[in-house]
Structures are given as C-alpha cells and as structure tokens.
C-alpha cells in the first residue's frame, strides 16, 4: 500500500479532523486492520491529532474573559488566563 499524503489535513476544520481521528481510533481498536495499513492510519491519526491540537491552541488564544459591570451589563474584555 503506498504511503498516504496527509497534505489535506492542513485545510481541515477542527470538527472534521476530530471526526476522522475518531474513525481511525475505532478501526485500530477493533483490531482487524492489517499491520501495514495500521501503521499508515496511525501516522495519519498522529497528523490529525497534531493539527487538531494546533487549532485548539489557536482558539484558546482568542478566547477572552468578559467582565460584568455592577449594573449587570457587559463590560471590558481581557485575555483569559488559562491555568
């Protein structure tokens, strides 16, 4: 089986990448995939995981904390500090 090109992953949304990663995990857990194919889909899974992690970190960097004024209206925003 030829080595798979994973260049399509970079254009995937987080949800699309996660859905494909879940399918790969399911196939590997089921255990009926030939060894060579297991290696290839594992490598694709790693690429999907890495891409998903990058997108998640980018999203976290954009999240802001909204402060509420004493009268209950929305106030200023500030970066959310993740512990």
HELIX and SHEET records of a PDB file:
HELIX    1   1 UNK A    7  UNK A   11  5                                   5    
HELIX    2   2 UNK A   14  UNK A   30  1                                  17    
HELIX    3   3 UNK A   35  UNK A   62  1                                  28    
SHEET    1   A 2 UNK A  64  UNK A  68  0                                        
SHEET    2   A 2 UNK A  74  UNK A  79 -1                                        
END                                                                             
